[in-house]
Amino acid sequence: MKNSVKGILKTCVALGLCAVLAVGGYHLYKHWDKVTDWFNGIFHKEDPVPDKPTQPEGEEIKDFTFSSNQITGYIGSEVVLDNLPTSYSMKVGEVEETLEITVEDTSDEDAMKEFTEKVENSSFWCTPNGGERFFSSTFNEWNEYMASHYPNAEQEVFPMKFEFCSVTYLTGDDIKVTKIADGAFAGNTILSKVVIPRNIQELGQQAFENCENLTEINIPEGITEIKYQTFYGCKNLENIALPDSLTSIGHGAFDLTAIKSLTIPANVSNLDMLVSDKSALEELQIKSTLINPEQITSLASFASKLKIYVPDDYYLANYEIYFSNYLENIYPENGTYPENSSITVIFKNGDNEISNETYFKNSTVKVPEEPTQEGKLFCGWEIDGVIYENYQIENILIENDKLSETITFTAHFYDIPKPLEEFNSNGEIRNDIETLTLSPKYYKIQKYTNIATYNSKEELEQARELYDGKYFVHKNPDGGYNYIGVIDLDSYLDEFTYPITCSSIEISIYDLKDLTEDEINDFLSRNYYFTEEEDYLGSDYVEFTYSNFNGFFYYAENLKTIIIPEGAVLYDYTLSDCPSLEKLILDSPTLIPVGKADSLEFEQANELILSDRYLIYVPDELVEEYKSNELYSPYADQIHPMSELELAEG
């Protein structure tokens, strides 16, 4: 019985296996192509796209790397790019090793560094998690592939499997080498001579940037474009000949080179700012008439020391465009200029002629050095009643209506102002002054002197005579400045924090009423640096109009007479406490206005505060006007005609 059961079971199993084999065979037959593809995928890998050439006839090129149809990089000694292969092919050899890595696995810095160097310098297969296996011969190609296939991916494409390969390079006829890629030789400090083969059709931007030892290069016919900074920073490159096939030159192409003279071929139609003022280029010969003239003026402004020569007809046709300051940079090649386009400009100091120059229409005037006259200050150059400073003259363009004429600029001087003797070095009225005439043009110049740092109380005390009894400013520990007026050094020695940086202040009062506004502005500009309080220390001078007389007369113990002339202002309470004042003389044909003492600019006061101890003298014809004026009327009993004063003094 048992044998019968076993026989039945064996029969069933056999029948089942046959059924499975039959079904499997059927599906294998139906999907045979996929099976063979799978089999070949395991044992027979497809060669990748050819990637790197060798010299023909087994002469290996050791100094270059290649990608697609272009030279992409260089290593090695001095090289001549000549007799390059016109084509190449490549075969990937056996996989040398396999390495898996994840983005998170960065704890082992040495391993990550080794891996990064291998990826940057080797050819490899790469299989991202969830992606297909692909081949890359450069780090950049791998980055481009990952960016294009996984633009938003983070962790999901990792871990990655890297299989580093050995590559054999063969010659062939599949891809021609026609380009030198962007930045292929950038930063190469060994390369000294380059002969570019005729099969090269394109030079990439920055291809030879900062090749500091490059001294010789030829560019063959067929090259149509010198791109952005192609030869930038080749500081030992002194000469270069551009081919007639050239049509475009990019920004900074020859900047920071040693080239002093360059010729632009006749077919160039695009000319960017190929150099700057930092370049050695002095002369540019442009043979082309296809260039937009505004590109030439842009270059002239970008490299202001460069002299540019263009064909004569082209120069004449675009003369109007060159009016804007560029006629000192752009010239006709053979010297053909428009008629009636020049003007003579003369600079004189008194009767002496300093310079006599001829300029073309709308060119910039060159200004001679600032002239001098003994005892006087130079204010500027005067023409037609207008005074120009040096920098203003430099920006003056010779106008069209001045052509074929002579114009003369005359040096304008004024007497050197002297500080008023009535004031001391603290800007106060001296005690021995009894009569003072005020002015509408008082200016106070504060000069900061004796700027020094002292490390101790003893050091500062030894310098007492520099600071004692003078206006004083010192630097606070927080970096700000403290202005403390006239100082009694003993009162502050123990309060200072040492080291201390400090300065004394010498004040001079000037009356500039006899100067014109131009002369006043010139004088003040010579003595004006900073006005903000935090900038006092270390500044040379500050100035401000001495129109605010608050506290001005407080220390004038012996001042008996004050004269306020035409144009000056009487301020509301500044004369209220003059201890010895006897006479206030308002010597103006019109009523003297009253301003607010606490206003930086003139502002009409609401009241006038005077002492009843002194007499007020005004022109006879204005006596009643003063007495009836609401500001002066409270002092009507003190107001007297000027004739009484003259009679008393007579």
GUZA-970593 format. One line per 4 residues: number of its first residue (from 0); their letters; for each residue x, y, z of C-alpha. Coordinates in Angstrom, 3 decimals. Layout:
BEGIN
NUM> A> X/Y/Z ~ ...
***
This chain:
BEGIN
0> MKNS> 0.000/0.000/0.000 ~ 2.778/2.262/0.959 ~ 4.581/1.616/-2.292 ~ 1.448/2.499/-4.226
4> VKGI> 1.072/5.794/-2.404 ~ 4.739/6.647/-3.018 ~ 4.351/5.834/-6.681 ~ 1.355/8.133/-6.960
8> LKTC> 3.200/10.966/-5.206 ~ 6.263/10.637/-7.449 ~ 4.035/10.707/-10.466 ~ 2.318/13.915/-9.228
12> VALG> 5.611/15.627/-8.508 ~ 6.963/14.691/-11.897 ~ 3.853/15.979/-13.594 ~ 4.077/19.232/-11.575
16> LCAV> 7.699/19.770/-12.505 ~ 6.906/19.201/-16.114 ~ 4.126/21.724/-15.891 ~ 6.422/24.313/-14.285
20> LAVG> 9.127/23.723/-16.856 ~ 6.607/23.984/-19.627 ~ 5.234/27.282/-18.324 ~ 8.743/28.576/-17.602
24> GYHL> 9.955/27.560/-21.009 ~ 7.002/29.282/-22.596 ~ 7.712/32.551/-20.750 ~ 11.435/32.229/-21.444
28> YKHW> 10.628/31.886/-25.124 ~ 8.245/34.841/-25.009 ~ 10.774/37.106/-23.235 ~ 14.056/35.811/-24.652
32> DKVT> 15.234/39.322/-25.715 ~ 14.988/40.637/-22.167 ~ 16.834/37.647/-20.805 ~ 19.704/38.077/-23.235
36> DWFN> 19.855/41.797/-22.459 ~ 20.053/41.005/-18.789 ~ 22.763/38.423/-19.406 ~ 24.805/40.781/-21.533
40> GIFH> 24.332/43.540/-18.993 ~ 26.103/41.408/-16.424 ~ 28.969/40.063/-18.477 ~ 29.401/42.539/-21.334
44> KEDP> 29.346/46.260/-20.372 ~ 28.931/48.874/-23.128 ~ 31.927/51.132/-23.648 ~ 31.126/54.774/-22.677
48> VPDK> 31.376/57.780/-24.975 ~ 35.002/58.340/-26.073 ~ 36.683/60.808/-23.802 ~ 40.425/61.292/-24.159
52> PTQP> 42.968/61.312/-27.021 ~ 46.593/60.383/-27.484 ~ 49.174/61.622/-29.935 ~ 49.130/59.785/-33.287
56> EGEE> 51.505/56.850/-33.762 ~ 51.754/56.139/-30.047 ~ 53.228/59.470/-28.966 ~ 51.241/59.855/-25.779
60> IKDF> 50.040/63.301/-24.714 ~ 50.854/63.448/-21.007 ~ 50.046/67.050/-20.260 ~ 46.379/67.433/-21.207
64> TFSS> 42.961/66.159/-20.205 ~ 40.115/66.060/-22.700 ~ 36.340/66.005/-22.657 ~ 34.096/65.593/-25.681
68> NQIT> 35.817/67.487/-28.497 ~ 37.741/69.960/-26.339 ~ 40.866/70.312/-24.239 ~ 39.634/70.761/-20.668
72> GYIG> 42.809/70.935/-18.601 ~ 46.561/70.740/-18.324 ~ 49.345/69.547/-16.002 ~ 53.109/69.288/-16.499
76> SEVV> 56.051/71.263/-17.827 ~ 56.359/73.874/-20.585 ~ 54.187/72.739/-23.480 ~ 53.616/73.675/-27.089
80> LDNL> 50.075/72.935/-28.235 ~ 51.098/71.758/-31.653 ~ 50.366/68.629/-33.758 ~ 47.410/67.669/-31.608
84> PTSY> 45.432/64.631/-32.816 ~ 42.402/65.556/-34.844 ~ 40.347/62.764/-33.230 ~ 40.396/60.091/-30.514
88> SMKV> 38.528/57.173/-28.908 ~ 38.583/55.439/-25.531 ~ 38.104/52.012/-23.936 ~ 37.205/51.473/-20.287
92> GEVE> 39.256/48.668/-18.721 ~ 38.567/46.439/-15.759 ~ 37.065/47.943/-12.588 ~ 39.882/48.468/-10.133
96> ETLE> 37.878/48.735/-6.924 ~ 34.405/49.420/-5.611 ~ 33.467/51.860/-2.847 ~ 30.068/52.666/-1.363
100> ITVE> 29.509/55.914/0.532 ~ 26.602/57.908/2.007 ~ 26.290/61.643/2.442 ~ 25.907/61.275/6.201
104> DTSD> 29.098/59.239/6.567 ~ 31.498/62.140/7.039 ~ 32.835/61.276/10.473 ~ 36.014/59.764/9.068
108> EDAM> 37.588/62.897/7.574 ~ 40.605/61.084/6.129 ~ 38.391/58.576/4.327 ~ 36.186/61.359/2.966
112> KEFT> 39.238/63.313/1.788 ~ 40.632/60.244/0.035 ~ 37.265/59.561/-1.568 ~ 36.852/63.191/-2.724
116> EKVE> 40.303/63.236/-4.312 ~ 39.570/59.967/-6.099 ~ 36.268/61.277/-7.497 ~ 37.939/64.495/-8.649
120> NSSF> 40.864/62.778/-10.356 ~ 39.587/59.398/-11.599 ~ 37.221/57.893/-14.115 ~ 34.412/55.916/-12.479
124> WCTP> 31.045/54.223/-12.753 ~ 28.414/55.520/-10.359 ~ 25.066/54.009/-9.320 ~ 22.828/56.255/-7.151
128> NGGE> 20.233/54.619/-4.954 ~ 17.127/54.349/-7.108 ~ 19.049/55.366/-10.238 ~ 20.810/53.818/-13.197
132> RFFS> 24.505/53.129/-13.449 ~ 26.408/55.743/-15.473 ~ 30.014/56.545/-16.378 ~ 31.879/59.786/-15.667
136> STFN> 35.435/60.779/-16.448 ~ 35.443/64.102/-14.590 ~ 34.108/65.477/-11.349 ~ 32.255/68.219/-13.266
140> EWNE> 30.477/65.705/-15.496 ~ 29.315/63.787/-12.421 ~ 27.998/67.014/-10.825 ~ 26.165/67.929/-14.041
144> YMAS> 24.617/64.476/-14.297 ~ 23.420/64.514/-10.676 ~ 22.060/68.062/-11.006 ~ 20.106/67.236/-14.165
148> HYPN> 18.731/63.840/-13.034 ~ 18.140/64.607/-9.352 ~ 17.531/68.380/-9.189 ~ 15.550/68.260/-5.933
152> AEQE> 17.010/65.094/-4.412 ~ 18.683/64.876/-1.036 ~ 19.032/61.578/0.837 ~ 16.982/59.437/-1.544
156> VFPM> 19.766/59.210/-4.110 ~ 22.218/57.876/-1.519 ~ 24.012/55.639/-0.748 ~ 25.935/55.634/-4.009
160> KFEF> 28.130/52.902/-5.394 ~ 31.347/54.147/-7.014 ~ 33.451/51.816/-9.200 ~ 36.798/53.368/-10.099
164> CSVT> 38.168/52.342/-13.487 ~ 41.357/52.260/-15.498 ~ 41.058/53.809/-18.972 ~ 43.003/53.131/-22.155
168> YLTG> 43.129/55.909/-24.767 ~ 43.318/55.104/-28.446 ~ 43.427/57.105/-31.629 ~ 40.493/57.036/-33.953
172> DDIK> 38.226/59.064/-36.199 ~ 35.127/59.581/-34.108 ~ 35.449/62.990/-32.398 ~ 37.637/65.915/-33.579
176> VTKI> 39.459/68.158/-31.087 ~ 38.326/71.669/-32.014 ~ 38.092/73.629/-28.749 ~ 40.106/74.777/-25.755
180> ADGA> 37.550/74.776/-22.954 ~ 36.711/77.550/-20.462 ~ 39.504/77.901/-17.908 ~ 41.472/74.970/-19.376
184> FAGN> 44.868/76.511/-18.555 ~ 43.774/79.028/-15.891 ~ 46.309/79.532/-13.130 ~ 49.053/77.518/-14.866
188> TILS> 52.343/79.007/-13.686 ~ 54.594/76.706/-15.779 ~ 53.275/77.185/-19.290 ~ 55.508/79.579/-21.241
192> KVVI> 54.866/78.965/-24.943 ~ 51.706/78.023/-26.825 ~ 51.250/77.263/-30.505 ~ 47.567/76.656/-31.126
196> PRNI> 46.944/74.133/-33.983 ~ 44.823/75.160/-36.940 ~ 42.178/72.541/-36.118 ~ 41.320/74.494/-32.925
200> QELG> 38.308/76.658/-33.782 ~ 37.381/78.100/-30.393 ~ 39.143/79.472/-27.285 ~ 37.053/79.352/-24.120
204> QQAF> 36.693/82.234/-21.706 ~ 39.510/82.517/-19.135 ~ 41.286/79.721/-21.057 ~ 44.767/81.156/-20.258
208> ENCE> 43.831/83.389/-17.295 ~ 46.721/84.067/-14.863 ~ 49.285/82.026/-16.850 ~ 51.930/84.242/-15.289
212> NLTE> 54.909/82.788/-17.173 ~ 53.314/82.696/-20.603 ~ 55.538/84.776/-22.898 ~ 54.688/83.528/-26.383
216> INIP> 51.465/82.463/-28.079 ~ 50.164/82.251/-31.617 ~ 46.491/82.370/-32.514 ~ 45.786/80.740/-35.893
220> EGIT> 43.431/81.927/-38.594 ~ 39.969/80.520/-38.045 ~ 39.602/81.737/-34.462 ~ 36.735/84.248/-34.498
224> EIKY> 36.413/85.210/-30.835 ~ 38.660/86.098/-27.901 ~ 36.293/85.659/-24.984 ~ 35.937/87.010/-21.437
228> QTFY> 39.361/87.331/-19.725 ~ 40.981/84.811/-22.079 ~ 44.497/86.163/-21.368 ~ 43.707/88.094/-18.166
232> GCKN> 46.649/88.239/-15.751 ~ 49.317/86.885/-18.162 ~ 51.703/89.451/-16.727 ~ 54.737/88.394/-18.792
236> LENI> 52.945/88.272/-22.141 ~ 54.343/91.264/-24.055 ~ 53.223/90.643/-27.643 ~ 50.324/88.961/-29.392
240> ALPD> 49.190/88.970/-33.030 ~ 45.468/88.644/-33.633 ~ 44.243/86.743/-36.734 ~ 42.241/88.447/-39.476
244> SLTS> 39.411/85.958/-38.856 ~ 38.733/87.555/-35.461 ~ 35.304/89.250/-35.099 ~ 34.839/89.713/-31.329
248> IGHG> 36.979/90.525/-28.260 ~ 35.507/90.125/-24.777 ~ 35.735/91.995/-21.481 ~ 39.192/91.979/-19.842
252> AFDL> 40.652/89.733/-22.550 ~ 44.124/91.366/-22.307 ~ 43.881/93.051/-18.905 ~ 46.853/92.842/-16.513
256> TAIK> 49.207/91.667/-19.256 ~ 52.536/93.243/-20.320 ~ 51.206/94.068/-23.792 ~ 51.833/97.762/-24.545
260> SLTI> 50.659/97.892/-28.164 ~ 47.857/95.909/-29.801 ~ 46.277/95.930/-33.272 ~ 42.595/95.086/-33.730
264> PANV> 41.938/93.413/-37.139 ~ 39.540/94.846/-39.717 ~ 36.818/92.193/-39.271 ~ 36.198/92.842/-35.557
268> SNLD> 32.665/94.132/-34.980 ~ 32.407/93.669/-31.195 ~ 34.946/95.272/-28.849 ~ 34.280/95.051/-25.127
272> MLVS> 36.382/96.700/-22.375 ~ 39.358/94.452/-23.142 ~ 41.662/96.302/-20.679 ~ 41.391/98.650/-17.699
276> DKSA> 43.622/101.375/-16.241 ~ 45.579/98.631/-14.459 ~ 46.788/97.261/-17.785 ~ 50.147/98.054/-19.404
280> LEEL> 48.419/98.691/-22.751 ~ 49.326/102.182/-23.976 ~ 48.370/102.150/-27.653 ~ 45.504/100.450/-29.458
284> QIKS> 45.419/100.451/-33.257 ~ 41.908/99.721/-34.512 ~ 41.750/98.762/-38.183 ~ 38.036/97.941/-38.153
288> TLIN> 35.219/100.289/-39.108 ~ 32.560/97.757/-38.088 ~ 32.694/98.524/-34.356 ~ 29.974/100.571/-32.699
292> PEQI> 31.795/103.832/-31.813 ~ 30.176/103.842/-28.373 ~ 32.118/100.666/-27.585 ~ 35.301/102.621/-28.291
296> TSLA> 34.257/105.514/-26.053 ~ 33.330/103.036/-23.314 ~ 36.790/101.497/-23.577 ~ 38.351/104.977/-23.457
300> SFAS> 36.519/105.726/-20.198 ~ 37.352/102.303/-18.759 ~ 41.066/102.696/-19.619 ~ 41.533/106.459/-19.469
304> KLKI> 45.319/106.335/-20.057 ~ 44.953/104.372/-23.293 ~ 45.511/106.082/-26.657 ~ 43.225/104.672/-29.349
308> YVPD> 43.820/105.152/-33.071 ~ 41.039/104.526/-35.614 ~ 40.792/104.901/-39.422 ~ 40.531/108.562/-40.460
312> DYYL> 37.176/108.272/-42.261 ~ 35.735/106.372/-39.310 ~ 37.033/109.077/-36.948 ~ 35.462/111.896/-38.974
316> ANYE> 32.157/110.022/-39.307 ~ 31.923/109.550/-35.525 ~ 33.524/112.803/-34.390 ~ 30.368/114.039/-32.689
320> IYFS> 30.209/110.877/-30.561 ~ 33.783/111.430/-29.364 ~ 32.932/114.879/-27.948 ~ 32.201/113.575/-24.452
324> NYLE> 35.679/113.832/-22.933 ~ 37.324/111.298/-25.220 ~ 39.224/113.448/-27.707 ~ 42.338/113.059/-25.572
328> NIYP> 42.096/109.263/-25.903 ~ 40.826/108.712/-29.462 ~ 42.757/109.882/-32.536 ~ 42.563/109.500/-36.316
332> ENGT> 45.270/107.089/-37.482 ~ 46.724/109.546/-40.000 ~ 45.764/112.752/-38.214 ~ 42.781/113.930/-40.265
336> YPEN> 40.601/116.220/-38.085 ~ 37.458/118.254/-38.866 ~ 38.029/121.882/-39.806 ~ 37.482/124.643/-37.183
340> SSIT> 37.510/122.156/-34.361 ~ 40.202/123.607/-32.100 ~ 40.489/126.349/-29.492 ~ 43.425/127.933/-27.634
344> VIFK> 43.243/127.998/-23.827 ~ 45.593/130.248/-21.851 ~ 46.208/130.259/-18.093 ~ 47.747/133.397/-16.578
348> NGDN> 49.103/134.417/-13.169 ~ 48.970/138.186/-13.244 ~ 50.822/139.229/-16.391 ~ 52.698/135.925/-16.633
352> EISN> 51.401/133.248/-19.002 ~ 51.509/129.820/-17.321 ~ 50.296/127.642/-20.184 ~ 49.017/127.934/-23.731
356> ETYF> 47.393/124.796/-25.180 ~ 45.261/123.943/-28.209 ~ 42.257/121.672/-27.632 ~ 39.724/120.055/-29.932
360> KNST> 36.020/120.688/-29.598 ~ 34.484/119.394/-26.340 ~ 37.766/118.058/-24.986 ~ 38.741/118.454/-21.324
364> VKVP> 41.005/121.298/-20.285 ~ 44.276/120.395/-18.545 ~ 44.799/122.602/-15.496 ~ 48.313/123.738/-14.475
368> EEPT> 49.556/123.386/-10.920 ~ 48.110/125.845/-8.405 ~ 49.954/129.191/-8.801 ~ 51.260/131.300/-5.913
372> QEGK> 51.660/134.964/-4.973 ~ 53.430/136.168/-1.841 ~ 51.073/137.050/1.024 ~ 48.026/135.822/-0.872
376> LFCG> 45.900/132.695/-1.219 ~ 44.855/131.225/-4.553 ~ 41.063/131.078/-4.845 ~ 40.594/129.724/-8.370
380> WEID> 40.617/130.538/-12.066 ~ 38.507/133.502/-13.148 ~ 36.829/133.881/-16.517 ~ 33.899/136.182/-17.377
384> GVIY> 33.512/137.050/-13.679 ~ 33.128/133.410/-12.609 ~ 35.732/131.684/-10.432 ~ 36.404/127.974/-10.945
388> ENYQ> 38.381/125.665/-8.684 ~ 40.940/123.296/-10.222 ~ 38.645/120.264/-10.195 ~ 35.890/122.323/-11.820
392> IENI> 38.208/123.396/-14.624 ~ 39.108/119.754/-15.274 ~ 35.438/119.056/-15.952 ~ 34.918/122.004/-18.290
396> LIEN> 34.393/121.036/-21.909 ~ 35.292/123.378/-24.726 ~ 31.874/124.397/-26.010 ~ 30.966/124.559/-29.679
400> DKLS> 30.478/128.337/-29.698 ~ 34.039/128.847/-28.442 ~ 35.689/127.236/-31.444 ~ 38.416/129.053/-33.338
404> ETIT> 38.757/131.472/-30.414 ~ 41.157/132.018/-27.536 ~ 39.918/131.927/-23.954 ~ 41.981/132.998/-20.943
408> FTAH> 41.719/131.866/-17.339 ~ 43.290/134.278/-14.854 ~ 44.464/133.224/-11.397 ~ 42.374/134.893/-8.667
412> FYDI> 44.055/135.638/-5.312 ~ 43.033/137.309/-2.034 ~ 45.025/138.556/0.961 ~ 45.691/135.940/3.644
416> PKPL> 43.208/136.693/6.475 ~ 44.772/137.376/9.857 ~ 43.141/136.497/13.189 ~ 41.722/139.453/15.129
420> EEFN> 44.057/140.721/17.834 ~ 41.129/141.556/20.108 ~ 40.662/137.848/20.946 ~ 42.872/135.409/22.862
424> SNGE> 43.658/131.763/22.042 ~ 40.462/130.656/23.801 ~ 38.355/132.818/21.504 ~ 37.547/135.304/24.276
428> IRND> 37.778/139.094/24.184 ~ 41.030/140.132/25.784 ~ 40.716/141.900/29.136 ~ 42.589/144.968/27.937
432> IETL> 40.130/145.657/25.080 ~ 37.829/148.639/25.721 ~ 36.273/149.131/22.251 ~ 35.114/146.354/19.905
436> TLSP> 33.506/146.620/16.470 ~ 31.420/143.578/15.619 ~ 31.162/142.154/12.100 ~ 28.538/140.258/10.086
440> KYYK> 31.285/137.923/8.892 ~ 32.965/136.637/12.042 ~ 34.296/133.087/11.768 ~ 35.880/130.993/14.479
444> IQKY> 38.581/128.447/13.577 ~ 39.284/125.809/16.218 ~ 42.644/124.136/15.707 ~ 43.298/120.910/17.602
448> TNIA> 46.903/120.736/18.780 ~ 49.111/118.742/21.158 ~ 47.244/115.517/20.385 ~ 48.917/112.839/22.525
452> TYNS> 48.321/109.796/24.734 ~ 49.455/109.712/28.374 ~ 49.732/106.511/30.405 ~ 49.549/108.028/33.877
456> KEEL> 48.579/111.061/35.899 ~ 52.263/111.909/36.308 ~ 52.887/111.916/32.540 ~ 49.939/114.258/31.897
460> EQAR> 50.996/116.543/34.749 ~ 54.447/116.923/33.160 ~ 52.707/118.217/30.019 ~ 50.687/120.769/32.020
464> ELYD> 51.688/123.839/29.998 ~ 50.243/122.302/26.824 ~ 46.725/122.008/28.264 ~ 46.292/124.103/31.422
468> GKYF> 43.976/127.072/30.942 ~ 42.936/125.985/27.436 ~ 39.931/124.384/25.833 ~ 40.328/120.637/26.124
472> VHKN> 38.991/117.445/24.558 ~ 39.753/113.845/25.524 ~ 38.714/110.357/24.497 ~ 36.354/108.461/26.798
476> PDGG> 36.845/104.766/27.666 ~ 33.792/103.973/25.517 ~ 35.497/105.477/22.463 ~ 33.557/108.767/22.411
480> YNYI> 34.974/112.260/22.972 ~ 34.432/114.688/25.833 ~ 34.744/118.445/25.259 ~ 35.195/120.252/28.595
484> GVID> 36.024/123.830/27.677 ~ 38.787/125.833/29.408 ~ 40.503/123.399/31.754 ~ 42.089/123.685/35.176
488> LDSY> 44.224/120.555/34.932 ~ 44.412/120.011/38.690 ~ 40.630/119.597/38.803 ~ 40.703/116.715/36.351
492> LDEF> 43.941/114.781/36.887 ~ 42.387/112.373/39.380 ~ 39.161/111.964/37.392 ~ 40.703/110.813/34.130
496> TYPI> 41.003/107.153/33.172 ~ 44.523/106.327/32.017 ~ 45.869/105.899/29.448 ~ 44.175/109.051/28.124
500> TCSS> 44.280/110.504/24.610 ~ 43.691/114.251/24.623 ~ 44.139/117.510/22.745 ~ 44.212/121.201/23.486
504> IEIS> 42.346/123.653/21.272 ~ 43.609/126.961/19.943 ~ 40.842/129.298/18.758 ~ 41.253/132.151/16.306
508> IYDL> 38.573/134.684/15.327 ~ 38.589/136.027/11.770 ~ 36.648/138.906/10.260 ~ 36.053/137.954/6.625
512> KDLT> 33.755/140.850/5.732 ~ 36.123/142.116/3.028 ~ 36.179/138.780/1.189 ~ 33.753/137.660/-1.500
516> EDEI> 31.656/134.549/-0.927 ~ 34.009/132.565/-3.188 ~ 36.987/133.743/-1.162 ~ 35.281/132.978/2.154
520> NDFL> 34.380/129.473/0.979 ~ 37.943/128.906/-0.197 ~ 39.431/130.073/3.109 ~ 37.060/128.002/5.210
524> SRNY> 37.619/124.918/3.062 ~ 41.316/125.129/3.921 ~ 40.452/124.976/7.637 ~ 37.427/122.711/7.663
528> YFTE> 37.516/118.982/8.321 ~ 34.986/117.750/10.885 ~ 32.125/119.424/12.708 ~ 30.567/116.506/14.600
532> EEDY> 31.517/116.445/18.266 ~ 32.640/112.807/18.218 ~ 35.150/113.701/15.515 ~ 36.812/116.587/17.373
536> LGSD> 39.849/114.646/18.537 ~ 42.288/114.163/15.708 ~ 40.620/116.618/13.351 ~ 42.757/119.524/12.234
540> YVEF> 40.185/122.287/12.277 ~ 36.515/123.040/12.630 ~ 34.801/126.256/11.665 ~ 31.425/127.841/12.012
544> TYSN> 29.955/131.291/11.437 ~ 30.382/133.383/14.564 ~ 26.794/134.615/14.481 ~ 25.741/133.245/17.876
548> FNGF> 27.097/135.650/20.519 ~ 25.674/133.839/23.539 ~ 28.271/134.163/26.293 ~ 30.511/136.060/23.909
552> FYYA> 30.964/139.130/26.175 ~ 30.703/137.477/29.584 ~ 34.449/137.643/30.262 ~ 34.957/141.055/28.629
556> ENLK> 35.482/142.773/31.980 ~ 36.936/146.030/30.594 ~ 34.882/146.343/27.412 ~ 33.267/149.789/27.472
560> TIII> 32.112/150.352/23.884 ~ 30.538/147.960/21.352 ~ 29.945/149.091/17.773 ~ 27.503/147.102/15.602
564> PEGA> 27.914/148.125/11.935 ~ 25.690/147.619/8.903 ~ 25.049/143.969/8.125 ~ 25.602/142.733/11.680
568> VLYD> 22.908/141.495/14.068 ~ 22.091/142.346/17.707 ~ 21.109/139.149/19.549 ~ 18.328/139.107/22.099
572> YTLS> 20.192/138.622/25.411 ~ 23.918/138.422/24.675 ~ 24.572/142.016/25.798 ~ 22.487/141.775/28.953
576> DCPS> 25.455/141.248/31.271 ~ 28.458/143.246/30.099 ~ 29.919/144.442/33.420 ~ 31.775/147.537/32.120
580> LEKL> 29.766/148.420/29.013 ~ 28.965/152.140/28.711 ~ 28.037/152.623/25.037 ~ 26.233/150.525/22.441
584> ILDS> 26.648/152.153/19.015 ~ 24.298/150.912/16.247 ~ 26.172/152.338/13.256 ~ 23.930/151.370/10.322
588> PTLI> 21.780/153.420/7.921 ~ 18.934/150.977/8.621 ~ 17.543/149.559/11.847 ~ 19.756/146.747/13.236
592> PVGK> 17.734/143.489/13.311 ~ 17.389/141.448/16.501 ~ 17.929/137.701/16.336 ~ 17.671/134.749/18.694
596> ADSL> 21.001/133.905/20.315 ~ 20.197/130.184/20.512 ~ 19.435/129.832/16.802 ~ 22.097/128.550/14.419
600> EFEQ> 20.680/130.676/11.609 ~ 19.089/134.096/11.883 ~ 15.656/133.967/13.425 ~ 13.710/137.074/14.514
604> ANEL> 13.691/137.413/18.312 ~ 10.522/137.992/20.358 ~ 12.208/140.380/22.795 ~ 15.457/142.242/23.386
608> ILSD> 17.152/142.118/26.795 ~ 19.605/144.959/27.466 ~ 21.054/146.487/30.584 ~ 19.869/149.922/31.723
612> RYLI> 23.456/150.845/32.608 ~ 24.628/151.925/29.152 ~ 23.598/154.409/26.481 ~ 22.474/153.421/22.975
616> YVPD> 23.547/155.633/20.048 ~ 21.831/155.414/16.626 ~ 21.873/157.584/13.450 ~ 19.953/160.838/14.057
620> ELVE> 17.387/160.063/11.367 ~ 16.546/156.695/12.956 ~ 16.059/157.795/16.556 ~ 12.253/157.844/16.424
624> EYKS> 12.146/154.572/14.467 ~ 14.196/152.853/17.151 ~ 12.129/154.325/19.983 ~ 8.867/153.205/18.384
628> NELY> 10.078/149.705/17.501 ~ 8.475/147.102/19.795 ~ 11.829/145.432/20.531 ~ 13.787/148.645/21.190
632> SPYA> 10.984/150.738/22.738 ~ 11.533/149.413/26.315 ~ 14.907/151.204/26.139 ~ 13.644/154.462/24.572
636> DQIH> 15.098/156.572/27.404 ~ 18.584/155.174/26.674 ~ 18.446/155.823/22.902 ~ 20.346/158.927/21.728
640> PMSE> 21.257/160.417/18.333 ~ 24.762/159.839/17.025 ~ 25.353/163.608/16.877 ~ 25.362/163.776/20.687
644> LELA> 28.104/161.165/20.771 ~ 30.151/163.014/18.159 ~ 29.680/166.269/20.062 ~ 30.716/164.682/23.352
648> EG> 33.793/163.070/21.821 ~ 34.670/166.266/19.969
***
